[in-house]
Amino acid sequence: MSETSDLYSTVAIFLTAGFIIGTIAQRLLHKPEEYAFQNLGISKLQQYSFAYVLHIAMALIASFFIWIIVKYV
């Protein structure tokens, strides 16, 4: 297996499984925060959109560091 395919599979996992697991954990573990967001007038679509954009940004940063490690180590 080549190093490039490992990098792409790692990025794919960050972009899909991480967000899905995080969303499920948020719904199960943080019920009181949902009421706070509702009181502030923040919709679920806004919450998930912001979380997904943040998740993609972190995944891209992580993939950059993984790329550096794979290329130079």
N, CA, C, O and CB atoms as a CASP TS submission, in Angstrom:
PFRMAT TS
TARGET T0000
AUTHOR 0000-0000-0000
METHOD Language model
MODEL 1
PARENT N/A
ATOM      1  N   MET     1       0.860  -1.171   0.000  1.00  0.00           N
ATOM      2  CA  MET     1       0.000   0.000   0.000  1.00  0.00           C
ATOM      3  C   MET     1       0.908   1.236   0.000  1.00  0.00           C
ATOM      4  O   MET     1       1.889   1.298   0.741  1.00  0.00           O
ATOM      5  CB  MET     1      -0.979  -0.003   1.239  1.00  0.00           C
ATOM      6  N   SER     2       0.575   2.189  -0.817  1.00  0.00           N
ATOM      7  CA  SER     2       1.429   3.363  -0.925  1.00  0.00           C
ATOM      8  C   SER     2       1.090   4.385   0.152  1.00  0.00           C
ATOM      9  O   SER     2       0.023   4.352   0.765  1.00  0.00           O
ATOM     10  CB  SER     2       1.295   3.993  -2.309  1.00  0.00           C
ATOM     11  N   GLU     3       2.036   5.288   0.356  1.00  0.00           N
ATOM     12  CA  GLU     3       1.844   6.326   1.365  1.00  0.00           C
ATOM     13  C   GLU     3       0.731   7.285   0.978  1.00  0.00           C
ATOM     14  O   GLU     3       0.024   7.800   1.845  1.00  0.00           O
ATOM     15  CB  GLU     3       3.133   7.095   1.581  1.00  0.00           C
ATOM     16  N   THR     4       0.570   7.528  -0.316  1.00  0.00           N
ATOM     17  CA  THR     4      -0.459   8.452  -0.778  1.00  0.00           C
ATOM     18  C   THR     4      -1.857   7.929  -0.494  1.00  0.00           C
ATOM     19  O   THR     4      -2.732   8.690  -0.080  1.00  0.00           O
ATOM     20  CB  THR     4      -0.301   8.713  -2.261  1.00  0.00           C
ATOM     21  N   SER     5      -2.076   6.645  -0.710  1.00  0.00           N
ATOM     22  CA  SER     5      -3.404   6.087  -0.440  1.00  0.00           C
ATOM     23  C   SER     5      -3.716   6.115   1.048  1.00  0.00           C
ATOM     24  O   SER     5      -4.868   6.308   1.437  1.00  0.00           O
ATOM     25  CB  SER     5      -3.501   4.653  -0.969  1.00  0.00           C
ATOM     26  N   ASP     6      -2.688   5.921   1.890  1.00  0.00           N
ATOM     27  CA  ASP     6      -2.907   6.035   3.330  1.00  0.00           C
ATOM     28  C   ASP     6      -3.318   7.450   3.705  1.00  0.00           C
ATOM     29  O   ASP     6      -4.199   7.642   4.543  1.00  0.00           O
ATOM     30  CB  ASP     6      -1.647   5.631   4.097  1.00  0.00           C
ATOM     31  N   LEU     7      -2.685   8.439   3.089  1.00  0.00           N
ATOM     32  CA  LEU     7      -3.018   9.827   3.364  1.00  0.00           C
ATOM     33  C   LEU     7      -4.457  10.124   2.958  1.00  0.00           C
ATOM     34  O   LEU     7      -5.195  10.749   3.719  1.00  0.00           O
ATOM     35  CB  LEU     7      -2.053  10.763   2.632  1.00  0.00           C
ATOM     36  N   TYR     8      -4.862   9.689   1.779  1.00  0.00           N
ATOM     37  CA  TYR     8      -6.222   9.953   1.317  1.00  0.00           C
ATOM     38  C   TYR     8      -7.262   9.234   2.166  1.00  0.00           C
ATOM     39  O   TYR     8      -8.328   9.787   2.438  1.00  0.00           O
ATOM     40  CB  TYR     8      -6.370   9.538  -0.135  1.00  0.00           C
ATOM     41  N   SER     9      -6.968   8.020   2.583  1.00  0.00           N
ATOM     42  CA  SER     9      -7.939   7.313   3.423  1.00  0.00           C
ATOM     43  C   SER     9      -8.049   7.970   4.795  1.00  0.00           C
ATOM     44  O   SER     9      -9.135   8.013   5.373  1.00  0.00           O
ATOM     45  CB  SER     9      -7.545   5.834   3.577  1.00  0.00           C
ATOM     46  N   THR    10      -6.941   8.481   5.319  1.00  0.00           N
ATOM     47  CA  THR    10      -6.989   9.176   6.599  1.00  0.00           C
ATOM     48  C   THR    10      -7.829  10.441   6.502  1.00  0.00           C
ATOM     49  O   THR    10      -8.639  10.716   7.387  1.00  0.00           O
ATOM     50  CB  THR    10      -5.579   9.516   7.074  1.00  0.00           C
ATOM     51  N   VAL    11      -7.645  11.209   5.441  1.00  0.00           N
ATOM     52  CA  VAL    11      -8.433  12.421   5.247  1.00  0.00           C
ATOM     53  C   VAL    11      -9.910  12.069   5.087  1.00  0.00           C
ATOM     54  O   VAL    11     -10.770  12.758   5.636  1.00  0.00           O
ATOM     55  CB  VAL    11      -7.929  13.206   4.018  1.00  0.00           C
ATOM     56  N   ALA    12     -10.211  11.013   4.347  1.00  0.00           N
ATOM     57  CA  ALA    12     -11.608  10.607   4.161  1.00  0.00           C
ATOM     58  C   ALA    12     -12.251  10.227   5.487  1.00  0.00           C
ATOM     59  O   ALA    12     -13.418  10.539   5.724  1.00  0.00           O
ATOM     60  CB  ALA    12     -11.699   9.432   3.182  1.00  0.00           C
ATOM     61  N   ILE    13     -11.505   9.562   6.344  1.00  0.00           N
ATOM     62  CA  ILE    13     -12.036   9.195   7.659  1.00  0.00           C
ATOM     63  C   ILE    13     -12.283  10.442   8.498  1.00  0.00           C
ATOM     64  O   ILE    13     -13.315  10.549   9.160  1.00  0.00           O
ATOM     65  CB  ILE    13     -11.069   8.244   8.391  1.00  0.00           C
ATOM     66  N   PHE    14     -11.343  11.387   8.474  1.00  0.00           N
ATOM     67  CA  PHE    14     -11.534  12.639   9.207  1.00  0.00           C
ATOM     68  C   PHE    14     -12.780  13.371   8.731  1.00  0.00           C
ATOM     69  O   PHE    14     -13.520  13.921   9.546  1.00  0.00           O
ATOM     70  CB  PHE    14     -10.309  13.541   9.053  1.00  0.00           C
ATOM     71  N   LEU    15     -13.021  13.385   7.427  1.00  0.00           N
ATOM     72  CA  LEU    15     -14.118  14.174   6.883  1.00  0.00           C
ATOM     73  C   LEU    15     -15.481  13.507   7.023  1.00  0.00           C
ATOM     74  O   LEU    15     -16.502  14.192   6.960  1.00  0.00           O
ATOM     75  CB  LEU    15     -13.858  14.461   5.446  1.00  0.00           C
ATOM     76  N   THR    16     -15.524  12.212   7.208  1.00  0.00           N
ATOM     77  CA  THR    16     -16.823  11.543   7.285  1.00  0.00           C
ATOM     78  C   THR    16     -17.103  10.993   8.680  1.00  0.00           C
ATOM     79  O   THR    16     -18.002  11.477   9.368  1.00  0.00           O
ATOM     80  CB  THR    16     -16.889  10.416   6.267  1.00  0.00           C
ATOM     81  N   ALA    17     -16.361  10.014   9.090  1.00  0.00           N
ATOM     82  CA  ALA    17     -16.654   9.324  10.344  1.00  0.00           C
ATOM     83  C   ALA    17     -16.527  10.240  11.551  1.00  0.00           C
ATOM     84  O   ALA    17     -17.322  10.142  12.486  1.00  0.00           O
ATOM     85  CB  ALA    17     -15.733   8.138  10.508  1.00  0.00           C
ATOM     86  N   GLY    18     -15.546  11.123  11.546  1.00  0.00           N
ATOM     87  CA  GLY    18     -15.354  12.015  12.688  1.00  0.00           C
ATOM     88  C   GLY    18     -16.544  12.921  12.915  1.00  0.00           C
ATOM     89  O   GLY    18     -16.982  13.098  14.052  1.00  0.00           O
ATOM     90  N   PHE    19     -17.071  13.493  11.857  1.00  0.00           N
ATOM     91  CA  PHE    19     -18.217  14.395  12.007  1.00  0.00           C
ATOM     92  C   PHE    19     -19.466  13.637  12.420  1.00  0.00           C
ATOM     93  O   PHE    19     -20.232  14.114  13.258  1.00  0.00           O
ATOM     94  CB  PHE    19     -18.475  15.150  10.705  1.00  0.00           C
ATOM     95  N   ILE    20     -19.676  12.488  11.856  1.00  0.00           N
ATOM     96  CA  ILE    20     -20.860  11.692  12.192  1.00  0.00           C
ATOM     97  C   ILE    20     -20.818  11.259  13.653  1.00  0.00           C
ATOM     98  O   ILE    20     -21.816  11.385  14.363  1.00  0.00           O
ATOM     99  CB  ILE    20     -20.962  10.457  11.274  1.00  0.00           C
ATOM    100  N   ILE    21     -19.687  10.756  14.107  1.00  0.00           N
ATOM    101  CA  ILE    21     -19.555  10.319  15.493  1.00  0.00           C
ATOM    102  C   ILE    21     -19.679  11.508  16.442  1.00  0.00           C
ATOM    103  O   ILE    21     -20.310  11.405  17.494  1.00  0.00           O
ATOM    104  CB  ILE    21     -18.211   9.601  15.707  1.00  0.00           C
ATOM    105  N   GLY    22     -19.074  12.637  16.068  1.00  0.00           N
ATOM    106  CA  GLY    22     -19.181  13.833  16.897  1.00  0.00           C
ATOM    107  C   GLY    22     -20.599  14.339  17.015  1.00  0.00           C
ATOM    108  O   GLY    22     -21.019  14.769  18.090  1.00  0.00           O
ATOM    109  N   THR    23     -21.345  14.293  15.920  1.00  0.00           N
ATOM    110  CA  THR    23     -22.739  14.737  15.934  1.00  0.00           C
ATOM    111  C   THR    23     -23.591  13.844  16.830  1.00  0.00           C
ATOM    112  O   THR    23     -24.419  14.336  17.597  1.00  0.00           O
ATOM    113  CB  THR    23     -23.310  14.751  14.512  1.00  0.00           C
ATOM    114  N   ILE    24     -23.390  12.552  16.734  1.00  0.00           N
ATOM    115  CA  ILE    24     -24.135  11.611  17.579  1.00  0.00           C
ATOM    116  C   ILE    24     -23.788  11.827  19.050  1.00  0.00           C
ATOM    117  O   ILE    24     -24.672  11.847  19.906  1.00  0.00           O
ATOM    118  CB  ILE    24     -23.833  10.150  17.166  1.00  0.00           C
ATOM    119  N   ALA    25     -22.500  11.989  19.336  1.00  0.00           N
ATOM    120  CA  ALA    25     -22.078  12.207  20.728  1.00  0.00           C
ATOM    121  C   ALA    25     -22.642  13.504  21.270  1.00  0.00           C
ATOM    122  O   ALA    25     -23.059  13.564  22.427  1.00  0.00           O
ATOM    123  CB  ALA    25     -20.550  12.221  20.834  1.00  0.00           C
ATOM    124  N   GLN    26     -22.661  14.545  20.448  1.00  0.00           N
ATOM    125  CA  GLN    26     -23.222  15.833  20.881  1.00  0.00           C
ATOM    126  C   GLN    26     -24.692  15.681  21.262  1.00  0.00           C
ATOM    127  O   GLN    26     -25.126  16.207  22.287  1.00  0.00           O
ATOM    128  CB  GLN    26     -23.070  16.892  19.769  1.00  0.00           C
ATOM    129  N   ARG    27     -25.450  14.974  20.450  1.00  0.00           N
ATOM    130  CA  ARG    27     -26.887  14.807  20.731  1.00  0.00           C
ATOM    131  C   ARG    27     -27.117  13.977  21.982  1.00  0.00           C
ATOM    132  O   ARG    27     -28.073  14.224  22.717  1.00  0.00           O
ATOM    133  CB  ARG    27     -27.592  14.151  19.542  1.00  0.00           C
ATOM    134  N   LEU    28     -26.248  12.987  22.240  1.00  0.00           N
ATOM    135  CA  LEU    28     -26.442  12.121  23.400  1.00  0.00           C
ATOM    136  C   LEU    28     -25.911  12.724  24.694  1.00  0.00           C
ATOM    137  O   LEU    28     -26.518  12.550  25.750  1.00  0.00           O
ATOM    138  CB  LEU    28     -25.779  10.798  23.158  1.00  0.00           C
ATOM    139  N   LEU    29     -24.799  13.420  24.626  1.00  0.00           N
ATOM    140  CA  LEU    29     -24.124  13.848  25.842  1.00  0.00           C
ATOM    141  C   LEU    29     -24.424  15.276  26.282  1.00  0.00           C
ATOM    142  O   LEU    29     -24.208  15.618  27.445  1.00  0.00           O
ATOM    143  CB  LEU    29     -22.676  13.704  25.658  1.00  0.00           C
ATOM    144  N   HIS    30     -24.914  16.110  25.379  1.00  0.00           N
ATOM    145  CA  HIS    30     -25.055  17.528  25.703  1.00  0.00           C
ATOM    146  C   HIS    30     -26.481  18.037  25.480  1.00  0.00           C
ATOM    147  O   HIS    30     -26.690  19.012  24.759  1.00  0.00           O
ATOM    148  CB  HIS    30     -24.085  18.345  24.871  1.00  0.00           C
ATOM    149  N   LYS    31     -27.434  17.391  26.086  1.00  0.00           N
ATOM    150  CA  LYS    31     -28.831  17.813  25.961  1.00  0.00           C
ATOM    151  C   LYS    31     -29.077  19.229  26.503  1.00  0.00           C
ATOM    152  O   LYS    31     -29.789  19.991  25.850  1.00  0.00           O
ATOM    153  CB  LYS    31     -29.729  16.827  26.688  1.00  0.00           C
ATOM    154  N   PRO    32     -28.525  19.624  27.667  1.00  0.00           N
ATOM    155  CA  PRO    32     -28.812  20.975  28.178  1.00  0.00           C
ATOM    156  C   PRO    32     -28.365  22.098  27.232  1.00  0.00           C
ATOM    157  O   PRO    32     -28.997  23.153  27.183  1.00  0.00           O
ATOM    158  CB  PRO    32     -28.137  21.160  29.520  1.00  0.00           C
ATOM    159  N   GLU    33     -27.286  21.876  26.487  1.00  0.00           N
ATOM    160  CA  GLU    33     -26.818  22.907  25.569  1.00  0.00           C
ATOM    161  C   GLU    33     -27.812  23.138  24.440  1.00  0.00           C
ATOM    162  O   GLU    33     -27.888  24.246  23.909  1.00  0.00           O
ATOM    163  CB  GLU    33     -25.461  22.529  24.998  1.00  0.00           C
ATOM    164  N   GLU    34     -28.574  22.118  24.060  1.00  0.00           N
ATOM    165  CA  GLU    34     -29.569  22.282  23.002  1.00  0.00           C
ATOM    166  C   GLU    34     -30.607  23.337  23.401  1.00  0.00           C
ATOM    167  O   GLU    34     -31.040  24.128  22.563  1.00  0.00           O
ATOM    168  CB  GLU    34     -30.262  20.935  22.697  1.00  0.00           C
ATOM    169  N   TYR    35     -31.001  23.349  24.665  1.00  0.00           N
ATOM    170  CA  TYR    35     -31.975  24.344  25.128  1.00  0.00           C
ATOM    171  C   TYR    35     -31.366  25.744  25.112  1.00  0.00           C
ATOM    172  O   TYR    35     -32.056  26.716  24.807  1.00  0.00           O
ATOM    173  CB  TYR    35     -32.469  23.997  26.546  1.00  0.00           C
ATOM    174  N   ALA    36     -30.090  25.849  25.436  1.00  0.00           N
ATOM    175  CA  ALA    36     -29.429  27.152  25.407  1.00  0.00           C
ATOM    176  C   ALA    36     -29.394  27.702  23.980  1.00  0.00           C
ATOM    177  O   ALA    36     -29.658  28.885  23.762  1.00  0.00           O
ATOM    178  CB  ALA    36     -27.998  27.047  25.976  1.00  0.00           C
ATOM    179  N   PHE    37     -29.069  26.848  23.013  1.00  0.00           N
ATOM    180  CA  PHE    37     -29.048  27.290  21.622  1.00  0.00           C
ATOM    181  C   PHE    37     -30.441  27.684  21.146  1.00  0.00           C
ATOM    182  O   PHE    37     -30.592  28.652  20.400  1.00  0.00           O
ATOM    183  CB  PHE    37     -28.479  26.193  20.727  1.00  0.00           C
ATOM    184  N   GLN    38     -31.459  26.939  21.572  1.00  0.00           N
ATOM    185  CA  GLN    38     -32.833  27.283  21.195  1.00  0.00           C
ATOM    186  C   GLN    38     -33.226  28.637  21.781  1.00  0.00           C
ATOM    187  O   GLN    38     -33.886  29.432  21.114  1.00  0.00           O
ATOM    188  CB  GLN    38     -33.816  26.189  21.669  1.00  0.00           C
ATOM    189  N   ASN    39     -32.829  28.900  23.014  1.00  0.00           N
ATOM    190  CA  ASN    39     -33.146  30.179  23.646  1.00  0.00           C
ATOM    191  C   ASN    39     -32.441  31.340  22.954  1.00  0.00           C
ATOM    192  O   ASN    39     -32.960  32.457  22.939  1.00  0.00           O
ATOM    193  CB  ASN    39     -32.764  30.146  25.120  1.00  0.00           C
ATOM    194  N   LEU    40     -31.270  31.092  22.382  1.00  0.00           N
ATOM    195  CA  LEU    40     -30.534  32.132  21.673  1.00  0.00           C
ATOM    196  C   LEU    40     -31.018  32.311  20.237  1.00  0.00           C
ATOM    197  O   LEU    40     -30.588  33.235  19.546  1.00  0.00           O
ATOM    198  CB  LEU    40     -29.059  31.811  21.676  1.00  0.00           C
ATOM    199  N   GLY    41     -31.905  31.437  19.789  1.00  0.00           N
ATOM    200  CA  GLY    41     -32.441  31.538  18.438  1.00  0.00           C
ATOM    201  C   GLY    41     -31.539  30.950  17.370  1.00  0.00           C
ATOM    202  O   GLY    41     -31.632  31.322  16.200  1.00  0.00           O
ATOM    203  N   ILE    42     -30.664  30.031  17.766  1.00  0.00           N
ATOM    204  CA  ILE    42     -29.758  29.392  16.809  1.00  0.00           C
ATOM    205  C   ILE    42     -30.388  28.069  16.386  1.00  0.00           C
ATOM    206  O   ILE    42     -30.665  27.211  17.224  1.00  0.00           O
ATOM    207  CB  ILE    42     -28.322  29.169  17.428  1.00  0.00           C
ATOM    208  N   SER    43     -30.611  27.908  15.091  1.00  0.00           N
ATOM    209  CA  SER    43     -31.272  26.702  14.601  1.00  0.00           C
ATOM    210  C   SER    43     -30.297  25.532  14.534  1.00  0.00           C
ATOM    211  O   SER    43     -29.080  25.710  14.582  1.00  0.00           O
ATOM    212  CB  SER    43     -31.888  26.953  13.223  1.00  0.00           C
ATOM    213  N   LYS    44     -30.855  24.342  14.423  1.00  0.00           N
ATOM    214  CA  LYS    44     -30.015  23.149  14.295  1.00  0.00           C
ATOM    215  C   LYS    44     -29.209  23.189  12.999  1.00  0.00           C
ATOM    216  O   LYS    44     -28.063  22.740  12.962  1.00  0.00           O
ATOM    217  CB  LYS    44     -30.878  21.876  14.342  1.00  0.00           C
ATOM    218  N   LEU    45     -29.811  23.728  11.936  1.00  0.00           N
ATOM    219  CA  LEU    45     -29.089  23.842  10.671  1.00  0.00           C
ATOM    220  C   LEU    45     -27.870  24.746  10.827  1.00  0.00           C
ATOM    221  O   LEU    45     -26.804  24.438  10.294  1.00  0.00           O
ATOM    222  CB  LEU    45     -30.016  24.382   9.569  1.00  0.00           C
ATOM    223  N   GLN    46     -28.008  25.846  11.542  1.00  0.00           N
ATOM    224  CA  GLN    46     -26.871  26.731  11.787  1.00  0.00           C
ATOM    225  C   GLN    46     -25.809  26.041  12.637  1.00  0.00           C
ATOM    226  O   GLN    46     -24.615  26.195  12.381  1.00  0.00           O
ATOM    227  CB  GLN    46     -27.335  28.018  12.470  1.00  0.00           C
ATOM    228  N   GLN    47     -26.230  25.292  13.634  1.00  0.00           N
ATOM    229  CA  GLN    47     -25.283  24.574  14.487  1.00  0.00           C
ATOM    230  C   GLN    47     -24.487  23.560  13.677  1.00  0.00           C
ATOM    231  O   GLN    47     -23.259  23.516  13.752  1.00  0.00           O
ATOM    232  CB  GLN    47     -26.020  23.871  15.637  1.00  0.00           C
ATOM    233  N   TYR    48     -25.206  22.739  12.893  1.00  0.00           N
ATOM    234  CA  TYR    48     -24.532  21.697  12.125  1.00  0.00           C
ATOM    235  C   TYR    48     -23.683  22.279  11.005  1.00  0.00           C
ATOM    236  O   TYR    48     -22.627  21.735  10.684  1.00  0.00           O
ATOM    237  CB  TYR    48     -25.547  20.731  11.550  1.00  0.00           C
ATOM    238  N   SER    49     -24.128  23.372  10.411  1.00  0.00           N
ATOM    239  CA  SER    49     -23.333  24.006   9.356  1.00  0.00           C
ATOM    240  C   SER    49     -22.022  24.543   9.912  1.00  0.00           C
ATOM    241  O   SER    49     -20.961  24.325   9.328  1.00  0.00           O
ATOM    242  CB  SER    49     -24.125  25.140   8.693  1.00  0.00           C
ATOM    243  N   PHE    50     -22.093  25.238  11.029  1.00  0.00           N
ATOM    244  CA  PHE    50     -20.878  25.762  11.644  1.00  0.00           C
ATOM    245  C   PHE    50     -19.955  24.627  12.073  1.00  0.00           C
ATOM    246  O   PHE    50     -18.745  24.693  11.858  1.00  0.00           O
ATOM    247  CB  PHE    50     -21.225  26.645  12.847  1.00  0.00           C
ATOM    248  N   ALA    51     -20.522  23.591  12.676  1.00  0.00           N
ATOM    249  CA  ALA    51     -19.712  22.462  13.126  1.00  0.00           C
ATOM    250  C   ALA    51     -19.045  21.762  11.946  1.00  0.00           C
ATOM    251  O   ALA    51     -17.895  21.338  12.055  1.00  0.00           O
ATOM    252  CB  ALA    51     -20.572  21.467  13.912  1.00  0.00           C
ATOM    253  N   TYR    52     -19.746  21.633  10.822  1.00  0.00           N
ATOM    254  CA  TYR    52     -19.173  20.952   9.669  1.00  0.00           C
ATOM    255  C   TYR    52     -18.049  21.775   9.047  1.00  0.00           C
ATOM    256  O   TYR    52     -17.019  21.222   8.660  1.00  0.00           O
ATOM    257  CB  TYR    52     -20.255  20.667   8.630  1.00  0.00           C
ATOM    258  N   VAL    53     -18.234  23.077   8.948  1.00  0.00           N
ATOM    259  CA  VAL    53     -17.173  23.934   8.412  1.00  0.00           C
ATOM    260  C   VAL    53     -15.947  23.884   9.321  1.00  0.00           C
ATOM    261  O   VAL    53     -14.820  23.789   8.836  1.00  0.00           O
ATOM    262  CB  VAL    53     -17.672  25.393   8.259  1.00  0.00           C
ATOM    263  N   LEU    54     -16.156  23.946  10.611  1.00  0.00           N
ATOM    264  CA  LEU    54     -15.058  23.840  11.556  1.00  0.00           C
ATOM    265  C   LEU    54     -14.379  22.481  11.460  1.00  0.00           C
ATOM    266  O   LEU    54     -13.154  22.387  11.531  1.00  0.00           O
ATOM    267  CB  LEU    54     -15.555  24.080  12.971  1.00  0.00           C
ATOM    268  N   HIS    55     -15.164  21.444  11.302  1.00  0.00           N
ATOM    269  CA  HIS    55     -14.634  20.087  11.174  1.00  0.00           C
ATOM    270  C   HIS    55     -13.771  19.953   9.919  1.00  0.00           C
ATOM    271  O   HIS    55     -12.702  19.344   9.972  1.00  0.00           O
ATOM    272  CB  HIS    55     -15.782  19.067  11.140  1.00  0.00           C
ATOM    273  N   ILE    56     -14.212  20.502   8.811  1.00  0.00           N
ATOM    274  CA  ILE    56     -13.436  20.437   7.575  1.00  0.00           C
ATOM    275  C   ILE    56     -12.120  21.196   7.743  1.00  0.00           C
ATOM    276  O   ILE    56     -11.072  20.725   7.302  1.00  0.00           O
ATOM    277  CB  ILE    56     -14.247  21.013   6.389  1.00  0.00           C
ATOM    278  N   ALA    57     -12.170  22.365   8.378  1.00  0.00           N
ATOM    279  CA  ALA    57     -10.950  23.140   8.595  1.00  0.00           C
ATOM    280  C   ALA    57      -9.945  22.351   9.427  1.00  0.00           C
ATOM    281  O   ALA    57      -8.760  22.310   9.098  1.00  0.00           O
ATOM    282  CB  ALA    57     -11.276  24.472   9.282  1.00  0.00           C
ATOM    283  N   MET    58     -10.413  21.730  10.500  1.00  0.00           N
ATOM    284  CA  MET    58      -9.502  20.939  11.339  1.00  0.00           C
ATOM    285  C   MET    58      -8.983  19.719  10.590  1.00  0.00           C
ATOM    286  O   MET    58      -7.820  19.349  10.753  1.00  0.00           O
ATOM    287  CB  MET    58     -10.207  20.498  12.630  1.00  0.00           C
ATOM    288  N   ALA    59      -9.815  19.092   9.776  1.00  0.00           N
ATOM    289  CA  ALA    59      -9.383  17.930   9.005  1.00  0.00           C
ATOM    290  C   ALA    59      -8.332  18.322   7.977  1.00  0.00           C
ATOM    291  O   ALA    59      -7.384  17.571   7.749  1.00  0.00           O
ATOM    292  CB  ALA    59     -10.578  17.270   8.312  1.00  0.00           C
ATOM    293  N   LEU    60      -8.483  19.482   7.357  1.00  0.00           N
ATOM    294  CA  LEU    60      -7.482  19.933   6.391  1.00  0.00           C
ATOM    295  C   LEU    60      -6.157  20.248   7.069  1.00  0.00           C
ATOM    296  O   LEU    60      -5.094  19.931   6.536  1.00  0.00           O
ATOM    297  CB  LEU    60      -7.985  21.161   5.640  1.00  0.00           C
ATOM    298  N   ILE    61      -6.215  20.863   8.230  1.00  0.00           N
ATOM    299  CA  ILE    61      -4.991  21.132   8.982  1.00  0.00           C
ATOM    300  C   ILE    61      -4.325  19.822   9.389  1.00  0.00           C
ATOM    301  O   ILE    61      -3.110  19.677   9.263  1.00  0.00           O
ATOM    302  CB  ILE    61      -5.292  21.991  10.226  1.00  0.00           C
ATOM    303  N   ALA    62      -5.115  18.872   9.875  1.00  0.00           N
ATOM    304  CA  ALA    62      -4.561  17.566  10.266  1.00  0.00           C
ATOM    305  C   ALA    62      -3.978  16.845   9.060  1.00  0.00           C
ATOM    306  O   ALA    62      -2.917  16.229   9.162  1.00  0.00           O
ATOM    307  CB  ALA    62      -5.644  16.692  10.928  1.00  0.00           C
ATOM    308  N   SER    63      -4.655  16.914   7.922  1.00  0.00           N
ATOM    309  CA  SER    63      -4.133  16.238   6.729  1.00  0.00           C
ATOM    310  C   SER    63      -2.836  16.887   6.257  1.00  0.00           C
ATOM    311  O   SER    63      -1.964  16.199   5.727  1.00  0.00           O
ATOM    312  CB  SER    63      -5.174  16.259   5.599  1.00  0.00           C
ATOM    313  N   PHE    64      -2.695  18.199   6.439  1.00  0.00           N
ATOM    314  CA  PHE    64      -1.450  18.875   6.086  1.00  0.00           C
ATOM    315  C   PHE    64      -0.306  18.355   6.945  1.00  0.00           C
ATOM    316  O   PHE    64       0.776  18.065   6.435  1.00  0.00           O
ATOM    317  CB  PHE    64      -1.592  20.398   6.249  1.00  0.00           C
ATOM    318  N   PHE    65      -0.547  18.235   8.262  1.00  0.00           N
ATOM    319  CA  PHE    65       0.493  17.709   9.136  1.00  0.00           C
ATOM    320  C   PHE    65       0.801  16.244   8.829  1.00  0.00           C
ATOM    321  O   PHE    65       1.960  15.832   8.884  1.00  0.00           O
ATOM    322  CB  PHE    65       0.077  17.859  10.590  1.00  0.00           C
ATOM    323  N   ILE    66      -0.210  15.468   8.512  1.00  0.00           N
ATOM    324  CA  ILE    66       0.022  14.072   8.138  1.00  0.00           C
ATOM    325  C   ILE    66       0.842  14.009   6.848  1.00  0.00           C
ATOM    326  O   ILE    66       1.737  13.173   6.721  1.00  0.00           O
ATOM    327  CB  ILE    66      -1.324  13.319   7.964  1.00  0.00           C
ATOM    328  N   TRP    67       0.540  14.883   5.904  1.00  0.00           N
ATOM    329  CA  TRP    67       1.293  14.923   4.650  1.00  0.00           C
ATOM    330  C   TRP    67       2.766  15.249   4.909  1.00  0.00           C
ATOM    331  O   TRP    67       3.657  14.640   4.316  1.00  0.00           O
ATOM    332  CB  TRP    67       0.680  15.960   3.689  1.00  0.00           C
ATOM    333  N   ILE    68       3.015  16.224   5.808  1.00  0.00           N
ATOM    334  CA  ILE    68       4.387  16.577   6.143  1.00  0.00           C
ATOM    335  C   ILE    68       5.108  15.389   6.780  1.00  0.00           C
ATOM    336  O   ILE    68       6.259  15.106   6.446  1.00  0.00           O
ATOM    337  CB  ILE    68       4.414  17.788   7.088  1.00  0.00           C
ATOM    338  N   ILE    69       4.438  14.704   7.687  1.00  0.00           N
ATOM    339  CA  ILE    69       5.053  13.543   8.349  1.00  0.00           C
ATOM    340  C   ILE    69       5.348  12.455   7.349  1.00  0.00           C
ATOM    341  O   ILE    69       6.432  11.873   7.378  1.00  0.00           O
ATOM    342  CB  ILE    69       4.147  13.000   9.456  1.00  0.00           C
ATOM    343  N   VAL    70       4.404  12.161   6.455  1.00  0.00           N
ATOM    344  CA  VAL    70       4.600  11.099   5.473  1.00  0.00           C
ATOM    345  C   VAL    70       5.713  11.467   4.491  1.00  0.00           C
ATOM    346  O   VAL    70       6.505  10.610   4.100  1.00  0.00           O
ATOM    347  CB  VAL    70       3.290  10.822   4.716  1.00  0.00           C
ATOM    348  N   LYS    71       5.773  12.711   4.102  1.00  0.00           N
ATOM    349  CA  LYS    71       6.749  13.125   3.099  1.00  0.00           C
ATOM    350  C   LYS    71       8.167  13.240   3.646  1.00  0.00           C
ATOM    351  O   LYS    71       9.123  12.875   2.961  1.00  0.00           O
ATOM    352  CB  LYS    71       6.337  14.438   2.510  1.00  0.00           C
ATOM    353  N   TYR    72       8.313  13.732   4.844  1.00  0.00           N
ATOM    354  CA  TYR    72       9.644  14.055   5.352  1.00  0.00           C
ATOM    355  C   TYR    72      10.160  13.135   6.456  1.00  0.00           C
ATOM    356  O   TYR    72      11.298  13.304   6.894  1.00  0.00           O
ATOM    357  CB  TYR    72       9.640  15.440   5.854  1.00  0.00           C
ATOM    358  N   VAL    73       9.393  12.202   6.906  1.00  0.00           N
ATOM    359  CA  VAL    73       9.880  11.304   7.952  1.00  0.00           C
ATOM    360  C   VAL    73      10.122   9.927   7.390  1.00  0.00           C
ATOM    361  O   VAL    73      10.535   9.026   8.120  1.00  0.00           O
ATOM    362  CB  VAL    73       8.892  11.231   9.114  1.00  0.00           C
TER
END
